[in-house]
């Protein structure tokens, strides 16, 4: 029975890996390179999550759990300690400025809508906004770039108005990293938590609506509805998160903060060779 369950899980991961492999091949990454990443993840998780009496798992036990040799486990542990596997996905100064413009009470009206800002010369101006949240980017350069990407408009009085709430990174490579870290990683963490028989506390929220009864034209209509609904929901959650961020900033507490992700997603199956049933 146990072997049958293991095979069902492996078959499901075969399905899950299809879009992952599609991304890897698109970026010229082959099996050997990806296998090194997978082995490293096995060693990392087995070492940190499956220790006894609060201690990290020793090399011999990690080897038994993962099927890797002790020599390979030691090599990968040394690699993890070196810091070579650490990734850093950061938002751009432009995205940060837009984010705070839509969420900080100093820059929104009573309805939560971003106010039109003068470039400079007044309290809560665009220049002040950029100084607070744009890093070391000059306000003039930020205004020029925001105009170029269509994130702001300037009226005849020289006041700047935000026309977009979010901003996608400039390259597909940056966009991929952001989506993998804040999207794929978050949802797989959710699944791992909710399916852990020894977890503490309640299951994390995870809701999916699906159907197999739609046809081409209906798909397009539902795609538009989903886009509008998801945008509305994500913006309301973003406002809530910003409230907590403001409270933390006011308290100047940089230690002990938790990373929280709330996601809503929509997907249409386009892989005709994927073997699964809903």
C-alpha positions as CSV (number, residue, x, y, z in Angstrom):
1,X,0.0,0.0,0.0
2,X,2.8,2.4,0.9
3,X,4.6,1.8,-2.4
4,X,1.3,2.5,-4.3
5,X,0.9,5.8,-2.4
6,X,4.5,6.8,-3.2
7,X,4.0,6.1,-6.8
8,X,0.8,8.2,-6.9
9,X,2.8,11.1,-5.4
10,X,5.6,10.7,-7.8
11,X,3.2,10.5,-10.8
12,X,1.6,13.8,-9.6
13,X,5.0,15.4,-9.3
14,X,5.7,14.3,-12.9
15,X,2.7,16.4,-13.9
16,X,3.8,19.3,-11.7
17,X,7.3,19.2,-13.2
18,X,6.1,19.7,-16.7
19,X,5.8,23.5,-16.5
20,X,8.9,23.6,-14.4
21,X,10.9,21.8,-17.1
22,X,9.4,24.0,-19.8
23,X,10.9,27.1,-17.9
24,X,14.3,25.4,-17.4
25,X,14.6,24.4,-21.1
26,X,13.6,27.9,-22.1
27,X,16.6,29.2,-20.2
28,X,19.0,26.6,-21.4
29,X,19.1,24.7,-18.2
30,X,19.5,20.9,-18.6
31,X,18.9,17.9,-16.3
32,X,22.4,17.8,-14.7
33,X,22.3,21.4,-13.6
34,X,18.7,21.0,-12.2
35,X,19.6,17.6,-10.6
36,X,22.3,19.4,-8.6
37,X,19.8,21.9,-7.3
38,X,17.4,19.1,-6.4
39,X,20.1,17.1,-4.5
40,X,21.0,20.3,-2.6
41,X,17.4,20.8,-1.6
42,X,17.1,17.2,-0.4
43,X,20.2,17.6,1.8
44,X,19.2,21.0,3.1
45,X,15.7,19.9,4.1
46,X,16.7,16.5,5.5
47,X,19.4,18.3,7.6
48,X,17.3,21.0,9.0
49,X,13.8,19.6,9.2
50,X,14.3,16.0,10.3
51,X,16.7,16.2,13.2
52,X,16.2,14.5,16.5
53,X,15.8,16.3,19.8
54,X,16.1,19.6,18.1
55,X,19.5,18.9,16.6
56,X,20.4,19.0,12.9
57,X,20.4,15.6,11.2
58,X,23.9,14.1,11.0
59,X,25.6,13.2,7.7
60,X,25.0,9.5,7.9
61,X,21.3,9.9,8.6
62,X,20.9,12.4,5.7
63,X,22.6,9.9,3.4
64,X,20.1,7.2,4.5
65,X,17.1,9.4,4.1
66,X,18.1,10.9,0.7
67,X,19.9,7.9,-0.9
68,X,23.0,10.0,-1.5
69,X,26.5,9.0,-0.5
70,X,28.0,10.5,2.7
71,X,30.7,12.1,0.6
72,X,28.0,13.8,-1.6
73,X,26.0,14.9,1.5
74,X,29.1,16.5,3.0
75,X,29.9,18.3,-0.3
76,X,26.4,19.7,-0.6
77,X,26.4,20.8,3.1
78,X,29.7,22.6,2.5
79,X,28.1,24.3,-0.5
80,X,25.1,25.4,1.5
81,X,27.4,26.8,4.3
82,X,29.4,28.8,1.7
83,X,26.3,31.0,0.9
84,X,26.5,30.2,-2.8
85,X,22.9,29.1,-2.9
86,X,21.4,32.3,-1.4
87,X,19.1,34.2,-3.7
88,X,17.9,37.8,-3.4
89,X,14.8,38.9,-5.2
90,X,14.2,42.6,-4.6
91,X,11.6,44.9,-5.9
92,X,12.7,47.9,-8.0
93,X,12.7,51.5,-6.5
94,X,9.9,52.3,-9.1
95,X,7.8,49.5,-7.8
96,X,8.4,50.5,-4.2
97,X,7.4,54.1,-4.8
98,X,4.2,53.0,-6.6
99,X,3.4,50.6,-3.7
100,X,3.7,53.2,-1.0
101,X,1.9,55.9,-3.1
102,X,-1.2,53.6,-3.2
103,X,-1.0,52.6,0.4
104,X,0.5,55.2,2.7
105,X,-2.2,57.6,4.2
106,X,0.1,60.6,3.6
107,X,-0.3,60.0,-0.2
108,X,-3.9,58.8,-0.5
109,X,-7.3,60.5,-0.1
110,X,-10.0,59.5,2.3
111,X,-11.1,56.7,-0.1
112,X,-7.7,55.3,-0.3
113,X,-7.1,56.5,-3.8
114,X,-3.6,57.9,-4.6
115,X,-3.6,61.7,-4.5
116,X,-2.2,63.8,-7.3
117,X,1.2,65.1,-6.1
118,X,3.1,68.2,-6.9
119,X,6.7,67.4,-8.0
120,X,8.2,69.5,-5.2
121,X,7.7,72.5,-3.0
122,X,4.9,71.0,-0.8
123,X,4.7,68.6,2.1
124,X,4.0,65.0,0.9
125,X,5.2,65.9,-2.6
126,X,6.4,63.4,-5.3
127,X,10.0,64.4,-4.4
128,X,9.4,63.5,-0.7
129,X,7.8,60.2,-1.7
130,X,10.8,59.2,-3.8
131,X,13.2,60.3,-1.1
132,X,11.4,58.0,1.4
133,X,10.9,55.0,-0.7
134,X,13.0,55.2,-3.9
135,X,16.4,54.6,-2.4
136,X,19.0,56.9,-3.9
137,X,17.2,57.5,-7.2
138,X,16.7,61.2,-7.9
139,X,13.1,62.4,-8.1
140,X,13.6,63.7,-11.6
141,X,14.9,60.4,-12.9
142,X,12.1,58.6,-11.2
143,X,9.5,60.9,-12.8
144,X,11.1,60.3,-16.2
145,X,11.1,56.5,-15.9
146,X,7.6,56.4,-14.5
147,X,6.3,58.4,-17.5
148,X,8.2,56.1,-19.9
149,X,6.5,53.0,-18.6
150,X,3.1,54.6,-18.3
151,X,2.9,54.5,-14.5
152,X,2.1,58.2,-14.0
153,X,0.6,61.1,-15.9
154,X,1.4,64.8,-15.5
155,X,-1.4,67.4,-15.8
156,X,-1.2,71.0,-17.0
157,X,-0.4,72.2,-13.5
158,X,2.6,69.9,-13.3
159,X,0.9,67.6,-10.8
160,X,1.6,63.9,-11.0
161,X,-1.1,61.2,-10.9
162,X,-0.4,57.5,-10.5
163,X,-2.1,55.5,-13.3
164,X,-0.9,52.0,-12.3
165,X,-0.6,50.3,-9.0
166,X,1.9,47.6,-9.9
167,X,4.9,47.4,-12.1
168,X,6.4,44.3,-13.7
169,X,10.2,44.0,-13.7
170,X,11.9,45.2,-16.8
171,X,13.1,41.8,-18.0
172,X,11.5,38.4,-18.3
173,X,14.4,37.0,-16.3
174,X,13.6,39.3,-13.3
175,X,9.9,38.6,-13.7
176,X,10.6,34.9,-13.6
177,X,12.6,35.1,-10.4
178,X,9.9,37.2,-8.7
179,X,7.1,34.9,-9.7
180,X,9.0,31.8,-8.6
181,X,9.9,33.2,-5.2
182,X,6.7,35.0,-4.4
183,X,4.4,32.7,-6.3
184,X,5.5,29.1,-6.8
185,X,7.5,29.0,-3.5
186,X,4.6,30.4,-1.5
187,X,2.0,28.0,-2.9
188,X,4.2,25.0,-2.5
189,X,5.0,26.1,1.1
190,X,1.2,26.3,1.6
191,X,0.7,22.8,0.3
192,X,3.5,21.4,2.4
193,X,2.0,23.0,5.5
194,X,-1.5,21.8,4.9
195,X,-0.6,18.2,4.1
196,X,1.7,17.9,7.1
197,X,0.1,15.4,9.5
198,X,2.2,16.8,12.4
199,X,1.6,20.5,11.7
200,X,0.8,22.8,14.6
201,X,-2.3,25.0,14.3
202,X,-4.9,25.3,11.6
203,X,-4.5,24.8,7.8
204,X,-3.6,27.9,5.8
205,X,-6.3,29.3,3.5
206,X,-6.1,27.7,0.0
207,X,-9.2,27.8,-2.3
208,X,-9.4,26.8,-5.9
209,X,-12.4,27.2,-8.2
210,X,-12.4,25.0,-11.3
211,X,-14.5,23.6,-14.1
212,X,-14.0,21.6,-17.3
213,X,-17.3,22.7,-18.9
214,X,-16.2,25.9,-20.6
215,X,-15.4,26.5,-24.3
216,X,-13.1,28.9,-26.1
217,X,-15.3,32.0,-26.0
218,X,-16.3,31.5,-22.5
219,X,-12.7,31.0,-21.4
220,X,-11.9,34.5,-22.7
221,X,-14.8,36.0,-20.8
222,X,-13.9,34.2,-17.6
223,X,-10.3,35.3,-18.0
224,X,-11.4,38.9,-18.0
225,X,-13.6,38.4,-14.9
226,X,-10.8,36.6,-13.1
227,X,-8.3,39.3,-13.9
228,X,-10.6,42.1,-12.5
229,X,-11.6,40.1,-9.4
230,X,-8.0,39.1,-8.6
231,X,-6.8,42.7,-9.1
232,X,-9.5,44.0,-6.7
233,X,-8.8,41.4,-4.1
234,X,-5.0,41.7,-4.2
235,X,-5.1,45.4,-3.9
236,X,-7.3,45.2,-0.8
237,X,-4.9,42.7,0.8
238,X,-2.0,44.9,-0.2
239,X,-3.6,47.8,1.7
240,X,-3.9,45.6,4.8
241,X,-0.2,44.5,4.5
242,X,0.8,48.1,4.2
243,X,-1.0,48.9,7.4
244,X,1.1,46.3,9.3
245,X,4.3,47.6,7.6
246,X,3.5,51.1,8.7
247,X,3.0,49.9,12.3
248,X,6.3,48.0,12.2
249,X,8.2,51.0,10.8
250,X,6.7,53.2,13.5
251,X,8.0,50.8,16.1
252,X,11.3,50.5,14.4
253,X,11.4,46.8,15.0
254,X,13.6,45.0,12.5
255,X,14.0,41.7,14.3
256,X,11.6,38.8,14.4
257,X,9.5,39.7,11.4
258,X,7.7,37.0,9.5
259,X,7.5,36.9,5.7
260,X,3.8,36.5,4.7
261,X,2.4,35.8,1.3
262,X,-1.3,35.9,0.2
263,X,-2.0,34.8,-3.3
264,X,-4.8,34.3,-5.7
265,X,-4.2,32.6,-9.0
266,X,-5.9,31.6,-12.2
267,X,-4.7,29.0,-14.8
268,X,-5.9,27.5,-18.0
269,X,-4.5,24.1,-19.1
270,X,-2.7,24.5,-22.4
271,X,-0.5,21.4,-22.3
272,X,-2.4,18.8,-24.3
273,X,0.2,16.1,-23.4
274,X,-0.3,16.5,-19.7
275,X,-1.7,13.2,-18.4
276,X,-4.1,13.9,-15.5
277,X,-7.8,14.0,-14.8
278,X,-9.8,16.6,-12.8
